[in-house]
Amino acid sequence: TLVPLPKKNIDTGAGLERIAAILQGVRTNFETDDLRALVAVGEQLSGVSLGAAPKTDVSLRILADHARAVAFLIADGVLPGNEGRGYVLRRLLRRAIRHGRLLGVEDAFMVRLVDTVIDRWGTPYPELVEHAELVRGIVAAEEERFGATLRQGLAFLTAAIDRAKSAGETVLDGTEAFTLHDTYGFPYELTSEIAAEAGMTVDADAFGAAMEAQRERGRAAVKDESWSSFAGAFDDIARAAGRTEFLGYAHNEAESVVVGIVVAGESVQRIE
């Protein structure tokens, strides 16, 4: 039986949850039973009610949406990282943590939310229950790790925004955003979101250039470290073995003799 539609406009986005919103007679998917249960946890943690103010409504909805996504990603085998799916997971976690702080929640809270996800969705998605301890452990570790630097990072970003505004600028220097990423673990998207709340944008080109410069330094450091660790051993082997001839330009296969072995940066003797 269809429930009569409420008089106010309904969120008309496509999807199963939008259909559920219509059937349950609510305006948005965040008011459907399952997601509303997650929003309720955010309300309990913060003491802020959905509908109190547009800004806090956004934060409560982000907590609900991101907590569900985080739980499902980890249960599906995704781990926090700096690339690909792992980076998406880390971004979701850190954005949710930041919005928890905006709601006034200073203590760790994400495990409470993912526990609700496991409880509400665990029957149709048993992998959530099967990997519940993994989900809780990773979420708790990531929140502790990011929470320890969030306050310092926000202080740095606030100061950078204030300096830019004092200079009459509306674009935040991309190198400032890179420092936040490199030192405090702030994803670029999070810095952009906070800057946008202050009426500013971030210089994406400068951020990208700083990121690429760091990658180049990293590649050079790996090369230098490898050479400094093994160069002495290579020199010893080369002097003892004498001249060798490279045959790869003319032949695809050739017989060769092992003239030396390097282990942990040192040449070791070969047992005949």
C-alpha positions as CSV (number, residue, x, y, z in Angstrom):
1,T,0.0,0.0,0.0
2,L,1.4,3.4,-1.0
3,V,1.6,6.0,1.7
4,P,0.2,9.4,0.7
5,L,3.0,11.8,-0.2
6,P,3.8,14.6,2.2
7,K,2.8,18.1,1.2
8,K,6.4,19.3,1.0
9,N,8.6,18.5,-2.0
10,I,10.3,15.2,-1.9
11,D,14.0,14.7,-2.9
12,T,13.5,13.4,-6.5
13,G,16.9,11.7,-7.0
14,A,16.7,8.2,-8.5
15,G,17.4,5.0,-6.5
16,L,16.0,2.5,-4.2
17,E,16.3,4.7,-1.2
18,R,14.4,7.5,-2.9
19,I,11.6,4.9,-3.6
20,A,11.8,3.9,0.1
21,A,11.4,7.6,1.1
22,I,8.3,7.8,-1.0
23,L,6.8,4.6,0.4
24,Q,7.6,5.7,4.0
25,G,6.2,9.2,3.4
26,V,9.3,11.1,4.2
27,R,11.1,13.9,2.3
28,T,14.7,12.5,1.9
29,N,16.5,9.2,2.2
30,F,18.1,10.3,5.4
31,E,14.6,10.1,7.0
32,T,14.0,6.5,6.0
33,D,14.2,3.9,8.8
34,D,17.8,2.6,8.4
35,L,19.5,5.9,7.7
36,R,17.4,7.7,10.3
37,A,18.8,5.2,12.8
38,L,22.3,6.4,11.9
39,V,21.3,10.0,12.1
40,A,19.9,9.3,15.5
41,V,23.3,8.1,16.7
42,G,24.8,11.4,15.5
43,E,22.1,13.3,17.4
44,Q,22.8,11.3,20.6
45,L,26.6,11.9,20.3
46,S,26.3,15.6,19.6
47,G,23.1,16.7,21.3
48,V,22.0,18.4,18.0
49,S,18.7,17.4,16.4
50,L,18.1,17.0,12.7
51,G,16.2,20.0,11.5
52,A,17.8,22.4,14.0
53,A,19.9,24.2,11.4
54,P,20.9,23.6,7.8
55,K,24.6,23.5,8.7
56,T,24.3,20.9,11.4
57,D,21.8,18.9,9.2
58,V,24.6,18.6,6.6
59,S,27.0,17.3,9.3
60,L,24.5,14.8,10.7
61,R,23.8,13.5,7.2
62,I,27.5,13.2,6.4
63,L,28.1,11.1,9.5
64,A,25.3,8.7,8.6
65,D,26.3,8.4,4.9
66,H,30.0,8.1,5.4
67,A,29.8,5.7,8.3
68,R,27.7,3.3,6.2
69,A,30.1,3.6,3.2
70,V,33.2,3.1,5.5
71,A,31.8,0.0,7.1
72,F,30.9,-1.6,3.7
73,L,34.2,-0.7,2.1
74,I,36.3,-2.2,4.9
75,A,34.1,-5.3,5.0
76,D,34.6,-5.6,1.3
77,G,38.4,-5.7,1.8
78,V,39.4,-2.0,1.2
79,L,41.9,-0.7,3.7
80,P,42.9,3.0,4.2
81,G,45.7,4.2,2.0
82,N,47.0,7.0,-0.1
83,E,45.9,5.7,-3.5
84,G,42.8,4.4,-5.3
85,R,40.1,2.9,-3.2
86,G,42.1,3.1,0.0
87,Y,42.4,6.9,-0.5
88,V,38.6,7.2,-1.0
89,L,38.1,5.3,2.3
90,R,40.5,7.5,4.2
91,R,38.9,10.6,2.8
92,L,35.4,9.5,3.9
93,L,36.7,8.7,7.4
94,R,38.5,12.0,7.8
95,R,35.7,14.0,6.5
96,A,33.3,12.3,8.9
97,I,35.6,12.9,11.8
98,R,35.9,16.6,10.9
99,H,32.1,16.9,10.7
100,G,31.8,15.2,14.1
101,R,34.1,17.9,15.5
102,L,31.9,20.6,13.9
103,L,29.0,19.1,15.8
104,G,31.0,19.4,19.0
105,V,31.9,15.7,19.4
106,E,35.5,15.7,20.8
107,D,35.8,12.1,21.8
108,A,36.1,9.1,19.4
109,F,32.7,8.3,17.9
110,M,33.0,6.5,14.6
111,V,32.9,3.0,16.1
112,R,29.4,3.8,17.5
113,L,28.2,4.6,14.1
114,V,29.7,1.6,12.3
115,D,28.3,-0.6,15.1
116,T,24.9,0.7,14.1
117,V,25.6,0.0,10.4
118,I,26.5,-3.6,11.3
119,D,23.4,-4.0,13.4
120,R,21.0,-2.6,10.8
121,W,22.5,-4.1,7.7
122,G,24.2,-7.2,9.1
123,T,21.4,-9.7,8.2
124,P,21.2,-9.0,4.4
125,Y,24.9,-8.4,4.2
126,P,26.5,-11.0,6.5
127,E,30.0,-9.9,5.5
128,L,29.5,-6.9,7.8
129,V,29.1,-9.3,10.8
130,E,31.9,-11.6,9.6
131,H,34.4,-8.7,9.5
132,A,32.9,-6.7,12.3
133,E,36.1,-6.7,14.4
134,L,38.2,-5.7,11.5
135,V,35.8,-2.8,10.7
136,R,35.9,-1.6,14.3
137,G,39.6,-1.9,14.6
138,I,40.5,0.0,11.4
139,V,38.0,2.7,12.1
140,A,39.2,3.2,15.7
141,A,42.9,3.3,14.6
142,E,42.2,5.7,11.8
143,E,40.2,8.0,14.0
144,E,42.9,8.0,16.7
145,R,45.6,8.7,14.1
146,F,43.7,11.6,12.4
147,G,42.2,13.0,15.6
148,A,45.7,13.5,17.0
149,T,46.6,15.9,14.2
150,L,43.2,17.4,13.3
151,R,43.4,20.2,15.7
152,Q,46.9,21.3,14.6
153,G,46.0,21.0,11.0
154,L,42.8,23.1,11.4
155,A,44.8,25.7,13.2
156,F,47.3,25.8,10.4
157,L,44.6,26.1,7.7
158,T,42.6,28.7,9.7
159,A,45.8,30.9,9.9
160,A,46.5,30.4,6.2
161,I,42.9,31.4,5.3
162,D,43.1,34.5,7.6
163,R,46.4,35.5,6.0
164,A,45.0,35.2,2.5
165,K,41.9,37.2,3.4
166,S,43.9,39.9,5.0
167,A,45.8,40.2,1.8
168,G,42.6,40.5,-0.1
169,E,43.0,37.2,-1.8
170,T,40.2,34.7,-2.6
171,V,42.4,31.8,-3.6
172,L,44.4,29.8,-1.1
173,D,48.0,29.1,-2.1
174,G,48.2,25.5,-3.3
175,T,51.5,25.0,-1.4
176,E,49.6,25.6,1.8
177,A,47.2,22.9,0.9
178,F,50.1,20.6,0.1
179,T,51.7,21.2,3.5
180,L,48.3,20.2,5.1
181,H,48.3,17.1,3.0
182,D,51.9,16.2,3.6
183,T,52.3,17.1,7.3
184,Y,48.8,16.7,8.7
185,G,47.2,14.2,6.4
186,F,44.5,16.5,5.2
187,P,43.1,15.2,1.9
188,Y,43.1,18.0,-0.7
189,E,39.3,17.7,-1.0
190,L,38.9,18.3,2.7
191,T,41.1,21.5,2.5
192,S,39.0,22.6,-0.5
193,E,35.8,22.1,1.5
194,I,37.0,24.0,4.5
195,A,38.3,26.8,2.2
196,A,34.9,26.9,0.4
197,E,33.2,27.4,3.7
198,A,35.3,30.5,4.2
199,G,34.4,31.7,0.7
200,M,37.7,30.8,-0.9
201,T,39.1,28.3,-3.5
202,V,42.4,26.5,-3.6
203,D,45.1,26.8,-6.3
204,A,44.8,23.3,-7.6
205,D,47.7,23.8,-10.1
206,A,50.1,24.8,-7.4
207,F,49.0,21.9,-5.2
208,G,49.6,19.5,-8.1
209,A,53.1,20.9,-8.8
210,A,54.1,20.6,-5.2
211,M,52.8,17.0,-5.1
212,E,54.7,16.1,-8.3
213,A,57.9,17.7,-6.9
214,Q,57.6,15.6,-3.8
215,R,57.2,12.4,-5.9
216,E,60.4,13.4,-7.8
217,R,62.2,13.8,-4.5
218,G,60.9,10.5,-3.3
219,R,62.1,8.7,-6.5
220,A,65.5,10.4,-6.3
221,A,65.9,9.5,-2.6
222,V,65.1,5.9,-3.2
223,K,67.6,5.8,-6.0
224,D,70.3,7.5,-3.9
225,E,69.6,5.3,-0.9
226,S,69.8,2.2,-3.0
227,W,73.1,3.3,-4.6
228,S,74.7,4.4,-1.3
229,S,73.7,1.1,0.3
230,F,75.0,-1.2,-2.4
231,A,77.6,0.9,-4.4
232,G,80.6,-0.3,-2.3
233,A,79.7,-3.9,-2.6
234,F,79.2,-3.5,-6.4
235,D,82.6,-1.9,-6.7
236,D,84.3,-4.8,-4.8
237,I,82.6,-7.3,-7.1
238,A,83.4,-5.4,-10.3
239,R,87.1,-5.1,-9.3
240,A,87.4,-8.8,-8.5
241,A,85.5,-10.1,-11.6
242,G,87.0,-7.8,-14.2
243,R,85.3,-6.6,-17.3
244,T,81.9,-8.0,-18.4
245,E,80.3,-7.8,-21.7
246,F,76.6,-6.9,-22.3
247,L,75.1,-9.1,-25.0
248,G,71.5,-7.9,-24.8
249,Y,71.6,-5.8,-28.0
250,A,72.5,-8.8,-30.1
251,H,71.1,-11.9,-28.3
252,N,67.9,-12.8,-26.5
253,E,69.6,-15.5,-24.5
254,A,73.1,-16.2,-23.2
255,E,74.8,-18.3,-20.6
256,S,76.4,-16.3,-17.7
257,V,78.3,-16.9,-14.5
258,V,77.3,-15.4,-11.1
259,V,80.4,-13.4,-10.0
260,G,79.0,-12.0,-6.8
261,I,76.1,-11.9,-4.4
262,V,75.0,-8.9,-2.3
263,V,73.0,-9.3,0.8
264,A,71.8,-6.4,3.0
265,G,74.3,-4.1,1.2
266,E,77.3,-6.4,1.6
267,S,79.0,-8.8,-0.7
268,V,78.9,-12.4,0.5
269,Q,81.0,-15.4,-0.6
270,R,79.6,-17.9,-3.0
271,I,79.9,-21.5,-1.9
272,E,81.3,-23.5,-4.8
